């Protein structure tokens, strides 16, 4: 009975574990790889498309280059946060790079 319970728990938890979001270490490694931009940019695009002009204010010019650079800069300059989830770090990088200025 105990083995059946353990097997059932593994079957139920496995999909959640496989879909766990990557952390900052994995994102930074991806972004520093020569072809990593192709893999990382969709994650960054997903965040800025949802929260631009709310959490951060990205100018319309050259948006993909500037967002990639801002997130990469944040990751490289804040290694103490690399254990955090990818989406959180992208938001923080974009907030640091593109703060909304209230007048």
C-alpha positions as CSV (number, residue, x, y, z in Angstrom):
1,X,0.0,0.0,0.0
2,X,2.8,2.3,0.9
3,X,4.4,1.8,-2.5
4,X,1.2,2.6,-4.3
5,X,0.8,5.8,-2.4
6,X,4.4,6.8,-3.2
7,X,3.9,6.0,-6.9
8,X,0.6,7.9,-7.0
9,X,2.3,11.0,-5.4
10,X,5.1,10.9,-8.0
11,X,2.7,10.6,-10.8
12,X,0.7,13.6,-9.6
13,X,3.7,15.7,-8.8
14,X,5.9,15.0,-11.8
15,X,4.1,17.3,-14.2
16,X,4.3,20.2,-11.8
17,X,8.0,19.6,-11.3
18,X,8.7,19.4,-15.0
19,X,7.0,22.7,-15.6
20,X,8.7,24.5,-12.8
21,X,10.0,27.9,-13.9
22,X,13.7,28.4,-14.4
23,X,15.7,30.5,-12.0
24,X,18.0,33.4,-12.6
25,X,21.1,31.3,-12.9
26,X,19.6,29.4,-15.8
27,X,18.3,32.6,-17.4
28,X,21.7,34.4,-17.1
29,X,23.5,31.4,-18.6
30,X,21.0,31.3,-21.5
31,X,21.4,35.0,-22.1
32,X,25.2,34.9,-22.1
33,X,25.3,32.1,-24.7
34,X,25.9,33.3,-28.2
35,X,22.5,31.9,-29.4
36,X,20.8,32.5,-26.1
37,X,18.9,35.6,-27.2
38,X,16.6,33.5,-29.4
39,X,15.7,31.4,-26.3
40,X,15.5,34.2,-23.7
41,X,13.8,37.0,-25.7
42,X,10.3,35.3,-25.7
43,X,10.3,35.2,-21.9
44,X,11.3,38.9,-21.8
45,X,8.7,39.8,-24.4
46,X,6.0,38.0,-22.5
47,X,6.7,40.1,-19.4
48,X,6.9,43.5,-21.0
49,X,3.9,43.0,-23.2
50,X,1.8,42.3,-20.1
51,X,3.1,45.0,-17.8
52,X,4.6,47.8,-19.8
53,X,3.3,51.3,-18.7
54,X,2.4,49.8,-15.3
55,X,5.3,48.3,-13.6
56,X,7.8,49.9,-15.9
57,X,7.8,52.3,-18.9
58,X,9.7,51.1,-21.9
59,X,10.2,53.5,-24.7
60,X,8.9,52.4,-28.1
61,X,12.3,52.6,-29.9
62,X,14.3,49.4,-30.3
63,X,12.3,47.7,-27.6
64,X,13.7,44.2,-28.0
65,X,17.4,45.3,-27.8
66,X,16.8,47.6,-24.8
67,X,14.8,45.1,-22.8
68,X,17.3,42.3,-23.4
69,X,20.2,44.6,-22.3
70,X,18.3,45.8,-19.2
71,X,17.5,42.3,-18.0
72,X,21.1,41.0,-18.7
73,X,22.5,44.0,-16.9
74,X,20.3,43.4,-13.9
75,X,21.2,39.7,-13.7
76,X,24.9,40.4,-14.0
77,X,24.9,43.1,-11.3
78,X,22.6,41.3,-8.8
79,X,24.0,37.8,-8.4
80,X,22.5,37.5,-4.9
81,X,19.0,37.3,-6.5
82,X,19.8,34.7,-9.1
83,X,18.0,32.0,-7.1
84,X,14.7,33.7,-7.7
85,X,12.3,32.7,-10.5
86,X,12.9,33.9,-14.0
87,X,9.7,36.0,-14.3
88,X,10.4,37.9,-11.1
89,X,14.0,38.7,-12.2
90,X,12.8,39.9,-15.7
91,X,10.3,42.3,-14.0
92,X,13.0,43.6,-11.6
93,X,15.4,44.1,-14.5
94,X,12.8,46.0,-16.5
95,X,11.8,48.1,-13.5
96,X,15.5,49.0,-12.9
97,X,16.1,49.8,-16.5
98,X,12.8,51.6,-17.3
99,X,11.3,53.2,-14.2
100,X,8.1,55.1,-14.8
101,X,8.6,58.8,-14.1
102,X,5.5,60.4,-12.6
103,X,5.1,64.1,-13.3
